[in-house]
Amino acid sequence: MKKVFILFTLIALLGVTSTMLFANGQKDSGSEKSSVTFWLADYEGIDHDYVKEIEAAFEAENPQYDLELLVVDWNALNDKLTTSLAAGTPPDASIIGTRWILEYMDLGVIVPPQDYVSKSTFDNIAPGAMEAVVDGTLMGIPFAAGSRFLAINTSLTDKVPSTMEELEQYAIEATKDGKYGLIMPGGKHSELTDFAYYFYSAGGDFFDIGGKSTVNSAAGVKALEFMVKLANEDKVVQEGYLSQSRKQAQPIFMGGKAAYVMIGAWAQTEYDKMNADWDIKYAQIPPFAGNDPAPLIITDSIALFKDGKNLEGIGKFIDFLYQDKWKAPLDKQMGFPPVTITAAQRPEFQTPMYAAMAEANLNAKGWPLVTGWPETSSIMWDAIQKVELGQMSAQDALNEAAAAIDAL
């Protein structure tokens, strides 16, 4: 009898255990979340706590998803994407420089976002921001677009230059008492902006209509020789500039130690963080005498990757992100004017800085949409630094760079 009791007890226990295991299995199966991965470039001004807030809000509204919203340094972003693509483990979507689109298309690694993002989201994006259209198909969702401009520390100078030659003169006048006339990043990094400011202002283009590199044109030589003169002869730029990227150099201006800087949309956000005791003023990047204004405009996009594990989920996240309640504050932190129509009407985007950007947009030139742009930038940085270090003349260095770029 005792054995029978023990047997029934074991059977009962096994039954309870089986029921619990089944119930737990059902619960786990029902609560399994699908992963969604988005790489966000680490723009100046971005509040990382706000990024976490976006992540948590999306997951709360969409409990079926586990979102990884990863902030990635700009200088490492292209390399990280290249590595992940080679390994077959890319994120579902990532911010990219729009100028990278053709390269990714050649590799066959991106898909049209309209297949996954709602029509209502696209209907609210300004048509003028749709730069990543290739053969009639949009291959990247506009994320950020903004022209560069001149910021002025009015405690050191109130003069607004109308030409590059005037900028040089005013920068020389402002360089005194441990203050610099002009900020110039000279350390090699992923952006070629500081050459482009001068190159475009001299009337330059990176390629001719046949695709041949024209960085060694008269405009390229003029731009590079002018940069070297500012640094080595006029001595108006900050000490240690050759080892400083944009992120390392521009805080010197925000600290009140320089008169001028050519900068982007994050300027007001960074200025506000400083609680500065000086006033900032915005103006246009001037052309060289005899040339038309041609400020640089930067556009960034979101690319969806073919080998992403959850393209449906990433589409839902992008729809979520592009709501004004989330995207507009993010735009404000970065300083970029919104690409969405409704957010652009908000009062926080009606300021002197945004007015300066709107004026710059009228004459702005973007990066060329070509394959191999990261390699082109690297080649150009090497040439620029050879000239800045006195190792080569501007003409020789740019001739060498043009040949290397054409070889790509």
N, C-alpha and C positions, 0 to 999 in steps of 0.2 A: 504493500500500500504506500509505503514511504517512497519507493522507487517510482510508482505511478504519479504521486504528487510532485516529485522532483521533475519528472518528464513533462507533466502539464505546465509546471512553472517555467521550465526552459522554453517550451513552445510558446507560452504567453509572452515571455520576455523577448523571444525572437520576433514575435508578431509586432510587439510594441516598437522594437528597434527598427524593424523593416518599415513600419508606418512612419516613424520619425525620419528615417533615411529618405523615404520616398517624398515625404513632405518637404524636407530640407532640399532635396534635389529639385523638386518643383519650384521652390522659392528661389533657389539660386538661378534656375533656368529662366524664371520669369523676371529676375532682377539683373540678368546679365546686361551689361552696357556695351555698346559698340564704340570703339575709339575713334576720335576725330582729331586730326593734327593740323595746326595752322602755325606757320612761322611768320612772326611779325618783326620787321626790321626795327632796330633800336634807334629811332629818330631822336634827335635832340628835343628835349622838352617832354618826352613821354613819361607819364607817371606809372611806374610799374605796379603800384598798388591798384590803380584804376584798371590796368590790364587784368589783374586777378579778379577784380569786381565784375568785369565783363564775362570772364570765364565762369565764375560762380553763377551769375544771372542766367547765362545760357543753359547751364546744366540744371538749374532749378526749373526753368521753363520747359526743358527737354530732358527729362530724367533718363531717357533711353540712351543718352550719349555721355561719354566720358571725354571731355574736351581737353586737349593739351595745347594751350595757347603759349607758344614759346617765343620769347624775345631774343633775337639774334643780332649780334653786332654787324653793322653794315659791311665793315671791312672783311668779315669772315663769311658773309652770307653766300656769295657766289661759290666759294670753295666748298662750303658745307653742302650746298645743293648739288654741286658736281659730284662730290663723294657719295652722297645718298642716292643719287640717280644711278651711279655706276654700280652700287651695291643692290639696286632694286628696292630700296627702302626710303623713297622720298616722302615728305609730308603730303597730306592730301592737297594742301594749297600753301602758297607762300607769297609774300611780297617779293617782287623782283623789280629791277630797273627795266622800264619798258624797252630800253635799248638792247636787252638780252633776248627779246622775243624770237627774233629770227633764228638765233642759235639754237634755242630750245625746239623750235619747229623743225629745223634741219635734223635734230636728233630724234624727232618724233616722240617727245616725252610729255607734251602738254595737249590738253583737249579744250575745245570751245566751251567757255563757261556757261553759255546759254543753255546747254544741255542739263544743267544742274541748278542754276540760280534762277529765281522767279522773274517773270516779265515785269512785275510791278517794281522790283528793285532796279532793273535796267531802265524802266520808264522814268525813274526819278534821278537818273544820272545825266548831267549836262552833255548834250551831243558833242560839244567842242572838246570834251575831255577824252573822247573815244579815240585815242591815238593808236592803240594796238590793233588796228584793223589791217589784216593782210589778205589780199585777194578777196575782199568783200566779207571776210569773216572776222569778228572780234575775237582775239586770242588771249586778251588779258583784260581784267576788270579795272577800270580807272580807280586808283586808290588815293593818290596825292598828285597834285600838279601846282607848281608855283614858280613864278619868275624870280630871279635873283635881283637884288637891289643894293643900294649903298646905305649904310647906317653911319650916323655921325654923332660923335660925343660932343655936345654943344658946350661943355665946360672947357674944351680944348680948342675948338674952332666952330664958327657958325657959317663958314663959307661952303657953298654948294658948287662944286666944279661942273662946268659944262663940257669940258674936254678932259682927256687923260693927262694932257700936258698941264692943265690947271690943277688936277688932282695931285700931280707930282709937286707942283709949286706949293700948294696949301699943306701937303704932308711935310715938306721940308720946314715950313714955318712952324708947324705944330710939334716938331721933334725937338724937345728940350725938357730940362728938369726931370729926366728919367722917364719921360712919356714918349711914345712912338707916334709917328705920323700915320702909319698904315699897317694893318695886319696882313701877313702873307704866309700861309702854310707852305712849307717846303719839303716836309717829309713825305716819302712815297706812301700813298694810301689809295684806296679804291676809286676815289673821285678825282677827276682831272679838271675840276671846276676852275681853279685859280689860273690855269693857263687859258682856259676857254674864255674867261672874262676879258682878257687882253686880246686874245686871238680874234674873237668875234667883234670886239670894238675896233679892231684894225681892218675889218672887212673880210676876215678869213673864213674858209670852209675846210672841213677835214678831208673831203673827197670831191673830185670833179664829177661831172655828169656820167662819165664812163666808169667811175668807181676807183680811179687812181688817187692815191694819197696826195694831198696838197699841203701837208703840214710844213713843208719846206718852202712855201711860197714867200713872197715879200712880206705878206701879212704875218706869217708865222715867225719869220726872222725878226720883224719889228716888235712883235709882242714879247718874244723871249728876251731880246736885248733890252727892252724897256724894263722887264721884271728884274733882270740882273742889275741894271743901273739903279733901280730903286733900292735894292738890297746892298749892293757892294760899293756903289759910288755915293749915292745920296744918303745911304744909311738911315732910312726912315722906317724900316721894318723891325720887328721885335728880335731880340737876341735869341739865338738858338733855333731860328726858323727852319733851318735845314733838317732838323730832327723832329719837327712838329707836324702832326696831322691837323686837319681842320678842328677836330674836337679838342686838341691840345692848345691850338693857337687862339681860337676865338674867345675863350674865357678871359684872355688878357684884355681884350676890348671890353668885355662885360664888367671887368674889374675896374674900368675907368682909366686904363693906362694907355689908350690909343685913340687917335682922332677919327680914323676911318676904318671901315671894314666892308668888304663885299660879302654879302651874307644872304641867307634864305629865310624861309617862313618862320623859323623857330626864334627869330631875334627878339620879338616882344616877350615871349614866354620866358626866355633866359634873362632878359633885362628885368622883368618883374620879380624873378626869384632873388635878384641881387639886392632889392630894396635900395637902389642906387641913389646917391645924393647929387646926381647929375642927370640932365635931360637927354633923351635920345631923339634924333630926328631922322627921317627917311627921305631919300632922294633916288635918282636914277643913276645906274652905272653909266658913266659918260663914254662917248666914243672918242677915238683919236680925232684931232682936228681934220676936217675934210671928209670924215666918214659919218654914216648914219648910225643912230643908236641900235644896238643889237644885243640886248641882255640875254643871258642864258635862261632857258626855262627847263625845269626838271620835271619829268613825269615818272611815276611809279605805278605799277599795276599788280594785280593779284593773278597768279597763274595757278591753274588746276592741273595736277600731274596725273598722267594716264595710269601710272602704277600706284597711285594712292589707294589706300585700303577702304576708304569710305567717302566716295565722291557725293553720294546722296546726302550724307551727314554734313559734309563741308558746305554743300549748297545751302542747307538750312542755316548753318552758322553765318554764312555771308549775308543771307537775308536778315538775320537777326542783327548782325553788326551794323548794317547799313540803315537801320532805323535812326532817326535824328537823335533820339535819346541816348544812343551809344556812340554813333560815328561823329556827331557834331562836337561833343566834348573832346574826343580824341583828336579831331582836326584842330581844335583850339589849342590843345597842348603842343601839337607839332607846329602850329602856326600856319598851316596850309589853309588856303580857302577851300571850302567844301566842294567836292565834285558833285554832290547831290543838289538838286534844284531847291528843295524845301529848306535845307540847312543854310544855303547861301543867303537866304532872306532874314536870317536871325540877326538880332541887333549886335551880338558880340563880334560879328564879322564886318561891321561898318566902322572901321577905325583908320587912322592915318597910315598904318603899315599896310593894310589891305588895299587902301587907295593907291599906294605906291606900287604894289604888286599889279593892280589892275592897269595902271599906266604902263608898266613894263611889259605886260602881256601884249600890248598893241604892236610892239616891235620885236618880240622875243624870238629866239631861235633855239631849237632843241638839239639834243645829241643826234647824230646820224643813226638811222635804224639799219644797222649792218651786222653781219655775223662777225664774231671775233672782237667785239668791242672791249671786253676786259683785257685781252691781250694787247690791243691797240693802246689802251690807257697805260698799261705797264711799260710798253716800249717808249711812249712819250715821256713818262716820268723819268725813265733812265736818261733820255736825251736832255731833259730840263736840268737834271741834277749834274750832268757832266758839264754843262755850260755854267751853272751856278758855282761849281767848284773850280772853274777855270781850266778844265781839262780839254775842252774843245770850244771852237767858235760856234755861235748859234747856227750859222749856215751849215757847217760840217755836221753838227750833231743832228740837225733836222733832216739833212740829206740822208744820213745813215738811218734815221727813224723811218723816213718815208719808204726807203727801200725795204726795210724789215716789215713794215705794215703791208706793203704790196705783196710781199712774199707769203703773207697769210692767206 
